[in-house]
Amino acid sequence: MLVCVRWYAAYPLSLRNLEQMMTERGVAVNHATMHRWALKILPALAKVFRSRKHPGGPSWRVDETYIKVNCEWKFLYRAADRRD
C-alpha cells in the first residue's frame, strides 16, 4: 500500500499505470482503491514530513565553483544557510 502511494506521489504516474505495474508484480489492486489509499495516507505523511522539516536560517550564502564534467568545465553553485 505504501509503495503504491509513494510511487503515485513521487513520480508522474497515473493510477492506471500503477495498477498495471502492480499487476505485473503479482499484486491485484484496483486504481480506485489506490486513489482511496492516497487520499487517506498522503495528508498523514505530509504532516509527519512537515514536522521533521528544519526551518531555514535567516543567513544564507551562495557557494560558487567550477567543476570538470566529461572533460568540460561547468559552473556549479548552491545556496546554503548557516547550518550547512
C-alpha positions as CSV (number, residue, x, y, z in Angstrom):
1,M,0.0,0.0,0.0
2,L,2.8,2.5,0.9
3,V,4.8,1.6,-2.2
4,C,1.8,2.5,-4.4
5,V,1.2,5.8,-2.6
6,R,4.9,6.6,-2.7
7,W,5.2,6.0,-6.4
8,Y,2.0,8.0,-7.0
9,A,3.3,11.0,-5.0
10,A,7.0,10.8,-6.2
11,Y,6.7,10.1,-9.9
12,P,4.4,11.4,-12.7
13,L,2.4,8.1,-12.9
14,S,-1.3,7.7,-13.3
15,L,-3.3,5.4,-11.1
16,R,-4.0,3.1,-14.0
17,N,-0.3,2.9,-14.8
18,L,0.3,1.9,-11.1
19,E,-2.4,-0.6,-11.4
20,Q,-0.6,-2.2,-14.3
21,M,2.7,-2.1,-12.6
22,M,1.4,-3.8,-9.5
23,T,-0.4,-6.5,-11.6
24,E,3.0,-7.2,-13.3
25,R,4.4,-7.8,-9.8
26,G,1.6,-10.2,-8.9
27,V,-0.5,-7.8,-6.8
28,A,-4.1,-7.4,-7.8
29,V,-5.2,-3.9,-6.9
30,N,-7.7,-1.5,-8.5
31,H,-6.8,2.1,-9.3
32,A,-9.8,3.3,-7.3
33,T,-8.5,1.5,-4.3
34,M,-5.1,3.2,-4.7
35,H,-6.8,6.6,-5.0
36,R,-8.6,6.0,-1.7
37,W,-5.2,5.0,-0.1
38,A,-3.6,8.1,-1.4
39,L,-6.4,10.3,-0.1
40,K,-6.1,8.7,3.3
41,I,-2.3,8.3,3.6
42,L,-0.8,11.4,1.9
43,P,-2.1,14.0,4.4
44,A,-0.7,12.0,7.3
45,L,2.6,11.6,5.6
46,A,2.7,15.3,4.8
47,K,2.0,16.2,8.4
48,V,4.9,13.9,9.6
49,F,7.3,15.3,7.0
50,R,6.4,18.9,7.8
51,S,7.1,18.3,11.5
52,R,10.6,17.0,10.7
53,K,11.5,19.7,8.3
54,H,14.1,22.1,9.6
55,P,13.4,25.8,9.0
56,G,15.9,27.7,7.1
57,G,18.0,30.2,8.9
58,P,18.0,34.0,8.3
59,S,21.5,34.0,6.9
60,W,22.2,32.5,3.5
61,R,25.3,32.3,1.3
62,V,26.0,31.0,-2.2
63,D,28.9,28.7,-2.9
64,E,30.2,29.0,-6.4
65,T,32.8,27.0,-8.2
66,Y,33.8,25.3,-11.5
67,I,34.0,21.6,-11.8
68,K,35.0,19.4,-14.7
69,V,32.2,17.2,-16.1
70,N,33.0,14.9,-19.1
71,C,36.2,16.9,-19.9
72,E,34.3,20.1,-19.9
73,W,34.3,22.9,-17.3
74,K,30.8,23.6,-15.8
75,F,29.8,26.3,-13.3
76,L,28.3,24.9,-10.1
77,Y,26.6,26.9,-7.3
78,R,24.5,26.0,-4.3
79,A,22.6,28.0,-1.7
80,A,23.2,27.1,1.9
81,D,22.1,28.5,5.2
82,R,24.4,28.9,8.2
83,R,23.8,25.3,9.4
84,D,25.3,23.7,6.3
